[in-house]
Amino acid sequence: MSNDSQIRILFLIAEPTNTARLRLQEELREIKQRLLLANQRERFQLEFGFSARSEDVSQELLHFQPHIVHFSGHGTSTGELCFEDKLGKMQPVKPEALAALFELVANQVQCVVLNACYSDIQAKAIAQHIPFVIGMNTAIGDQAAIAFSVGFYKALGANRSPEEAFKFGCVEIQLENIPEQLTPILRKKIVSQSPDDFYVERPPTEQRCYEAIRQLGALIRIKAPDKMGKTSLMNRILTYARANNFQTVTLSCRRLVNRQVATDIERFLQSFCAVISNELGLTNKVNEYWDNQLTPIYNSSEYFKKYLLPNTSRDFVLALNDVDLIFEHHELAQDFCNLLRSFHDMARRGDANSKIWEKLRLIIVHSTEFYTSLDINNSPLANVGLVVDLPEFSREQVQLLLKSYQMNWKSQKIEQLMAMVGGHPYLLKISIDEIKFNNKTFEQFLKEAPTLSGAFSDHLRELLEQLENNSDLRTAFSQVISADAETQVKLHPRIAKSLQRLGLIKLDVIFAKPRCKLYRLYFQMYL
């Protein structure tokens, strides 16, 4: 918003009849007064709506085309904003719904103010699309909510930026001697940067992978719990391969497995071959090469040998991500592993057919080693190729990650961060984003981390939902987080590997412990 442009402000009030009364009219009166006192009050155009319904938001965004959208009312502890239905009763609206709406007006709206309890959950979702979004990280009282609006619009009327106005709003709460100045949170849209800018190498892992992918008929298997950087490493290898004139195809197994093929290996492998044909830009000729008198594995091999590989002019890297989804289907797992193993073996036979198979390199990415249908270490893929078990970041690697964000922390601060989240790449990135881009002090971040209003709330809720949907996992993990430092917890292998796949535990030989302090604190409260 430039200093001489018109600023349109949309103020929406919702106070359902089945919720507690709020002083929303008083807040509106104060906002009007502050804008009337502005040096350039003619710049500000305020439109307000009472008893706001969810459909009113999209109508006003299209009709009034505001630069600032301000909502005052109730919010739930799980992040919904409470609009009104046609009878005036409460109608909760989820964060993802409003975020999707604001995505459609991202080139118009510059700032969103959500003056409602627990609205920071909404703010985080909307800030994916809008430059400045203000929410509340817990319940906020009427007096504090009004004081924040007074300070915010005072500053806005004096041509201050939304970021500066936010600070004035927080100070206004302090001036009123209300101990809630830390409740408002400013979320800023993060400008996309190249993933390479934030990639931290884990030597000698990358170099070993680069050397392996150059080998004829190579097979690389990358395994680690969820969100540990497997896909980033896979993409790094593929970038290296393309730079060395390899042709590459990446397939997520989420695209390969559905109800129709999950119990039928023949249909699955036909689909697998057809998809790779499409990815290579070749005509699908599966039906021409398929002989119903032969096994699906043999037919698939012949399709690769006689059609796909001869029609690729360069050596070819096939990267399969999310292979867990195949391993978990008993009807598919063993035969599919046999097929991949045969691809690798045929390149090493030294016979007349080896030459064509030497063109193919495989990268297989999965989360853990043990599945209900397959123990991969006793499968056809055991002891084959290069196995990469991704470790957590070391303290030195965390330091490199911070430097990529232009943050120079002392050792003590890094140790405090790692005490909370360990060396888990995903948790570290969320931590750094929260502190750097969302106006959080390090102390405030640590205090909020294991709570519903913390930076990890969405991630932790997803994990909690998975545990609540599986009583065996829930019981086992409750046992792990309840144990003291001296108690060793041994879990059934199937349970242990499922929890390890989710990234919730570390295994010390055969004993389980929480992956990090964050998980112990959060799940002790909510599980």
C-alpha positions in Angstrom: 0.0 0.0 0.0 1.6 3.3 -1.1 1.4 6.4 1.0 -0.9 8.2 -1.4 -3.3 5.5 -2.5 -6.9 4.8 -1.4 -7.1 2.2 1.3 -10.4 0.2 1.5 -11.0 -1.5 4.9 -13.7 -4.3 5.3 -14.8 -4.8 8.9 -16.9 -7.9 9.5 -18.7 -8.6 12.8 -20.2 -12.0 13.8 -21.8 -12.6 17.1 -23.9 -15.7 17.0 -26.8 -15.8 19.4 -25.5 -19.1 21.0 -22.2 -17.6 21.9 -21.0 -15.2 24.7 -21.6 -11.5 24.1 -18.6 -9.3 23.0 -18.1 -5.6 22.8 -17.8 -5.6 19.1 -19.8 -2.3 18.5 -17.3 -0.6 20.8 -14.4 -1.9 18.8 -16.0 -0.6 15.6 -16.7 2.8 17.2 -13.0 3.1 18.1 -11.8 2.1 14.7 -14.1 4.8 13.0 -12.8 7.4 15.4 -9.1 6.6 14.8 -9.6 6.8 11.1 -11.5 10.1 11.3 -8.5 11.5 13.3 -6.1 10.4 10.6 -4.0 13.1 8.9 -5.2 11.9 5.5 -8.6 10.5 6.5 -9.9 10.9 3.0 -7.6 8.0 2.0 -9.5 5.5 4.2 -12.8 4.0 3.1 -14.4 1.8 5.8 -17.2 -0.6 5.0 -18.7 -2.8 7.8 -21.1 -5.7 8.0 -22.9 -7.1 11.1 -24.1 -10.6 11.7 -21.6 -11.8 9.0 -22.2 -15.1 7.3 -19.5 -17.1 5.6 -20.9 -16.2 2.2 -20.7 -12.5 3.0 -16.9 -12.7 3.0 -16.6 -13.7 -0.7 -19.4 -11.3 -1.7 -17.7 -8.3 -0.1 -14.2 -9.4 -1.4 -15.6 -9.3 -4.9 -17.9 -6.2 -4.5 -15.9 -3.9 -2.3 -12.4 -5.2 -3.2 -10.8 -4.3 0.2 -7.1 -3.9 0.9 -7.6 -4.8 4.5 -10.0 -7.3 5.9 -10.8 -7.2 9.6 -12.9 -9.9 11.4 -14.0 -9.5 15.0 -15.9 -12.2 16.8 -15.4 -15.7 18.2 -12.9 -18.4 17.4 -12.7 -22.0 18.5 -9.7 -23.6 20.2 -9.2 -25.8 17.0 -8.9 -22.8 14.8 -12.4 -22.2 13.2 -13.8 -18.7 13.0 -17.4 -18.5 14.1 -19.7 -16.8 11.5 -23.5 -16.8 11.7 -25.9 -19.1 9.8 -29.3 -17.9 8.5 -30.8 -18.3 12.0 -28.1 -16.4 13.7 -26.5 -19.5 15.2 -22.8 -20.3 15.1 -21.4 -21.6 11.8 -17.7 -22.5 12.2 -15.4 -22.1 9.1 -12.2 -24.1 8.9 -8.8 -22.5 8.2 -8.3 -24.3 4.9 -11.6 -22.9 3.6 -10.8 -19.2 4.3 -7.2 -19.8 3.1 -8.6 -21.0 -0.3 -10.8 -18.0 -0.5 -8.0 -15.5 0.2 -5.8 -17.3 -2.4 -8.3 -16.1 -5.0 -7.8 -12.4 -4.0 -4.1 -12.6 -3.2 -3.3 -9.8 -5.7 -5.8 -7.5 -4.0 -5.8 -8.0 -0.2 -2.7 -6.8 1.6 -3.6 -7.4 5.2 -6.0 -9.6 7.2 -6.8 -8.9 10.9 -8.5 -11.8 12.8 -9.5 -10.3 16.2 -10.8 -13.5 17.6 -9.6 -16.2 20.1 -7.2 -18.8 18.7 -7.3 -17.2 15.3 -3.5 -17.7 14.8 -4.3 -21.1 13.3 -6.4 -19.4 10.6 -3.7 -16.7 10.2 -1.0 -19.3 9.5 -3.1 -20.8 6.7 -4.1 -17.5 5.1 -0.5 -16.2 5.3 0.4 -18.6 2.6 -1.2 -16.1 0.2 -1.6 -12.7 1.9 1.4 -10.5 2.8 0.4 -9.7 6.4 -2.1 -11.6 8.6 -2.7 -11.0 12.3 -4.2 -13.6 14.6 -4.4 -14.4 18.3 -2.4 -17.4 19.7 -4.8 -18.0 22.5 -8.1 -16.6 24.0 -8.1 -12.7 24.0 -10.3 -10.6 26.3 -12.6 -7.8 25.1 -10.4 -5.0 26.5 -7.2 -6.3 24.9 -9.0 -6.9 21.5 -10.2 -3.3 21.5 -6.9 -1.9 22.6 -5.1 -3.7 19.9 -7.5 -2.3 17.2 -7.0 1.2 18.6 -3.3 1.0 18.4 -3.3 -0.7 15.0 -5.6 1.9 13.3 -3.9 4.8 15.0 -0.7 3.8 13.3 -2.4 2.9 10.0 -4.0 6.4 10.0 -0.5 7.9 10.4 0.7 6.1 7.2 2.6 3.3 9.0 2.9 -0.1 7.4 0.8 -3.1 8.6 3.9 -4.5 10.2 4.5 -1.2 12.2 0.8 -0.9 13.0 0.9 -4.4 14.5 3.6 -3.3 16.9 1.6 -0.2 17.9 -1.4 -2.4 18.5 0.6 -4.6 20.9 2.0 -1.6 22.7 -1.5 -0.2 23.1 -2.4 -3.3 25.1 0.5 -2.7 27.4 -0.4 1.0 27.8 -3.8 -0.1 29.0 -2.0 -2.3 31.6 -3.5 -5.5 30.2 -1.2 -8.5 30.3 -2.1 -9.8 26.9 0.4 -8.0 24.6 1.9 -11.3 23.5 -1.4 -12.7 22.3 -1.5 -11.0 18.9 0.8 -12.7 16.3 1.8 -11.3 13.0 2.2 -13.8 10.1 4.0 -12.7 7.0 3.9 -14.4 3.6 7.2 -16.2 2.9 8.6 -15.4 -0.5 9.5 -18.7 -2.2 13.1 -19.5 -2.6 14.9 -22.3 -4.4 15.1 -25.4 -2.3 18.8 -25.5 -3.1 19.2 -22.3 -1.1 18.3 -24.3 2.1 19.7 -27.7 1.3 22.2 -28.9 3.8 24.5 -31.7 2.7 25.2 -34.7 5.0 28.6 -35.9 3.9 29.5 -38.3 2.6 25.9 -39.2 1.6 25.6 -37.1 -1.5 28.9 -38.0 -2.9 28.3 -41.7 -2.4 25.0 -41.3 -4.3 26.5 -39.4 -7.1 29.2 -42.1 -7.6 26.6 -44.8 -7.3 24.2 -43.4 -9.9 27.0 -43.4 -12.5 27.4 -47.1 -12.2 25.8 -49.3 -14.9 22.5 -50.7 -13.7 22.7 -48.9 -10.4 20.2 -49.2 -7.6 20.0 -46.7 -4.7 17.6 -47.2 -1.8 16.9 -44.2 0.4 15.2 -44.8 3.7 14.3 -42.7 6.7 11.2 -41.7 8.8 8.7 -39.2 7.4 9.9 -35.7 6.7 13.6 -36.4 7.1 14.7 -35.2 3.7 14.4 -38.3 1.5 12.7 -36.5 -1.4 15.2 -33.6 -1.2 18.1 -36.1 -1.5 16.4 -37.9 -4.4 15.9 -34.6 -6.2 19.5 -33.8 -5.6 20.6 -37.0 -7.2 18.3 -36.5 -10.1 19.7 -33.0 -10.7 23.2 -34.5 -10.7 22.0 -37.2 -13.2 20.5 -34.7 -15.6 23.6 -32.5 -15.4 25.5 -35.7 -16.6 23.1 -36.2 -19.6 20.9 -38.9 -18.0 17.2 -39.0 -18.8 15.1 -39.1 -15.6 11.5 -40.0 -14.6 10.1 -39.5 -11.1 7.0 -41.4 -10.0 5.2 -41.1 -6.7 3.6 -44.4 -5.9 0.6 -42.4 -4.7 -0.2 -42.2 -8.4 0.2 -45.9 -9.0 -1.9 -47.6 -6.3 -5.6 -47.4 -6.0 -8.4 -49.8 -5.0 -8.6 -51.3 -8.5 -5.0 -52.4 -8.7 -4.1 -52.9 -5.0 -5.1 -56.6 -5.1 -4.2 -57.4 -8.7 -0.5 -57.6 -9.6 -1.2 -57.9 -13.3 -3.3 -54.7 -13.5 -0.8 -52.9 -11.3 2.2 -53.8 -13.5 0.3 -53.0 -16.7 -0.5 -49.6 -15.2 3.1 -49.2 -14.1 4.5 -49.8 -17.6 1.9 -47.5 -19.2 2.7 -44.6 -16.8 6.4 -44.9 -17.6 5.6 -44.9 -21.3 3.7 -41.6 -20.8 6.4 -40.1 -18.7 9.0 -40.9 -21.4 6.8 -39.4 -24.1 6.3 -42.8 -25.7 3.1 -44.3 -27.0 1.5 -46.8 -24.6 2.0 -50.2 -26.2 1.5 -52.4 -23.2 -1.3 -54.4 -24.9 1.0 -55.2 -27.9 3.8 -56.7 -25.6 1.6 -58.4 -23.0 1.2 -62.2 -23.4 -1.5 -63.6 -21.1 0.2 -67.0 -21.0 3.3 -65.5 -19.3 3.7 -64.0 -15.8 3.1 -60.3 -15.2 6.8 -60.0 -14.0 8.1 -61.5 -17.3 5.8 -59.3 -19.4 6.9 -56.2 -17.6 10.6 -57.1 -18.1 10.0 -57.7 -21.8 8.2 -54.4 -22.1 11.2 -52.6 -20.6 13.8 -54.6 -22.6 12.1 -54.6 -26.0 10.3 -51.2 -26.0 11.0 -48.7 -23.3 14.8 -49.0 -23.0 15.6 -49.2 -26.8 13.5 -46.1 -27.3 15.5 -44.0 -24.8 18.5 -42.4 -26.4 20.3 -41.8 -23.1 20.9 -43.7 -19.9 17.7 -43.6 -17.8 17.1 -43.0 -14.1 13.8 -44.1 -12.7 13.1 -42.7 -9.3 10.2 -44.2 -7.3 9.0 -42.2 -4.3 6.6 -43.3 -1.5 7.3 -46.9 -2.2 5.8 -47.7 1.2 2.4 -47.6 -0.4 3.3 -50.6 -2.5 5.1 -52.5 0.2 2.0 -52.3 2.4 -0.1 -54.3 -0.1 0.7 -58.0 0.3 -0.6 -58.9 -3.2 1.9 -56.4 -4.8 4.9 -56.1 -2.5 6.8 -59.3 -3.1 6.3 -59.5 -6.9 7.1 -55.8 -7.4 10.4 -56.1 -5.4 11.2 -59.2 -7.5 10.7 -57.1 -10.6 13.0 -54.3 -9.5 15.6 -56.8 -8.3 15.5 -58.5 -11.7 16.1 -55.1 -13.5 19.2 -54.6 -11.3 20.5 -58.2 -11.7 20.1 -58.3 -15.5 22.5 -55.4 -15.9 25.2 -57.5 -14.1 24.9 -60.8 -15.8 27.5 -60.1 -18.5 25.4 -61.8 -21.2 23.9 -60.5 -24.5 21.0 -58.8 -22.8 23.0 -56.9 -20.1 23.9 -54.1 -22.5 20.3 -52.8 -22.7 19.7 -53.2 -18.9 22.9 -51.2 -18.1 21.0 -48.1 -19.3 18.6 -48.3 -16.4 19.3 -46.9 -12.9 16.8 -47.1 -10.0 16.2 -44.9 -7.0 13.8 -46.3 -4.4 12.6 -44.1 -1.6 10.7 -45.4 1.5 10.2 -44.7 5.1 11.2 -47.7 7.2 12.3 -51.3 6.7 9.4 -53.3 8.2 5.9 -53.5 6.9 2.9 -55.7 7.7 3.3 -57.5 4.4 7.1 -57.3 3.9 10.3 -57.2 5.8 12.4 -55.5 3.1 15.7 -56.8 4.6 14.4 -60.3 3.9 12.9 -59.3 0.5 14.5 -59.5 -3.0 15.9 -55.9 -2.4 17.9 -57.0 0.7 21.7 -56.4 0.3 21.3 -54.9 -3.2 22.8 -51.7 -4.4 23.5 -48.7 -2.2 21.3 -48.3 0.9 21.2 -44.8 2.3 19.8 -44.4 5.9 19.4 -40.7 6.4 20.5 -39.5 9.8 19.4 -36.4 11.7 21.4 -33.2 11.3 24.4 -32.7 13.4 25.0 -29.5 15.4 27.4 -28.3 12.6 24.7 -29.0 9.9 22.1 -27.1 12.0 24.6 -24.2 12.0 24.8 -24.4 8.2 21.0 -24.4 7.9 20.8 -21.3 10.0 23.5 -19.6 7.9 21.4 -20.3 4.8 18.7 -18.1 6.5 21.3 -15.5 7.3 21.0 -16.3 11.0 24.2 -16.4 13.1 23.4 -18.1 16.4 25.6 -18.9 19.3 26.2 -22.5 20.3 24.1 -22.3 23.4 21.0 -21.2 21.4 21.5 -24.0 18.9 21.8 -26.5 21.7 18.5 -25.2 23.2 16.8 -25.5 19.8 18.1 -29.1 19.3 17.1 -30.0 22.8 13.5 -29.3 21.7 13.4 -30.7 18.2 16.6 -32.7 17.8 18.3 -32.7 14.4 15.0 -33.4 12.6 15.2 -31.4 9.3 11.5 -30.7 9.0 11.1 -29.6 12.6 14.2 -27.4 12.3 12.9 -25.6 9.2 9.6 -24.9 10.8 11.4 -23.6 13.9 13.6 -21.2 11.9 10.7 -20.0 9.7 8.7 -19.2 12.8 11.4 -17.2 14.5 12.7 -15.4 11.3 9.4 -14.7 9.5 6.7 -14.6 12.1 8.0 -12.0 14.6 8.7 -14.5 17.4 11.4 -14.3 20.1 13.3 -17.4 20.7 12.0 -17.7 24.2 8.4 -17.2 23.1 8.9 -19.9 20.4 10.2 -22.4 22.9 7.4 -21.7 25.3 4.7 -22.2 22.7 6.4 -25.1 20.7 4.5 -28.0 22.4 1.1 -26.2 22.6 -1.9 -25.8 20.3 -0.8 -22.3 19.4 2.8 -23.2 18.6 4.5 -23.4 15.3 4.1 -27.2 15.1 0.4 -27.3 15.8 -0.7 -28.6 12.4 2.1 -31.2 12.3 1.4 -32.4 15.8 -2.4 -32.6 15.3 -1.8 -34.8 12.2 0.4 -37.2 14.3 -2.2 -37.1 17.1 -4.9 -38.1 14.7 -2.9 -41.0 13.4 -2.3 -42.3 17.0 -5.9 -41.9 18.0 -7.0 -43.9 14.9 -4.7 -46.8 16.0 -5.2 -48.0 19.6 -2.0 -50.2 19.4 0.2 -47.3 18.4 -1.5 -45.0 20.9 -0.9 -47.4 23.8 2.7 -48.1 22.8 3.6 -44.5 22.4 2.0 -43.5 25.7 4.2 -46.1 27.3 7.3 -44.6 25.6 6.6 -40.9 26.6 5.6 -41.9 30.2 8.9 -43.8 30.8 11.6 -42.0 32.8 15.3 -41.7 31.7 16.2 -44.9 33.5 13.4 -47.1 32.1 14.0 -49.0 28.8 10.9 -49.6 26.7 10.9 -52.5 24.4 8.1 -52.6 21.8 6.8 -55.3 19.4 8.8 -54.9 16.1 5.7 -54.1 14.0 4.6 -51.4 16.5 8.2 -50.0 16.8 8.7 -49.7 13.1 5.3 -48.0 12.6 6.1 -45.4 15.2 9.6 -45.0 13.7 8.1 -44.5 10.3 6.0 -41.7 11.7 9.2 -40.2 13.1 7.9 -40.4 16.7 10.6 -42.6 18.2 14.2 -43.4 17.9 15.4 -47.0 18.4 18.5 -47.6 20.6 19.2 -51.2 19.5 15.8 -52.6 20.5 14.6 -50.0 23.0 12.4 -47.0 22.1 12.5 -43.4 23.2 10.7 -40.3 22.0 12.5 -38.7 19.0 12.6 -35.3 20.7 11.4 -33.3 23.7 8.7 -31.6 21.6 6.9 -34.9 21.1 7.3 -35.9 24.7 5.8 -32.7 26.0 3.0 -32.4 23.5 1.8 -36.0 23.7 2.0 -36.1 27.5 -0.6 -33.3 27.4 -2.9 -34.4 24.6 -2.6 -38.2 24.1 
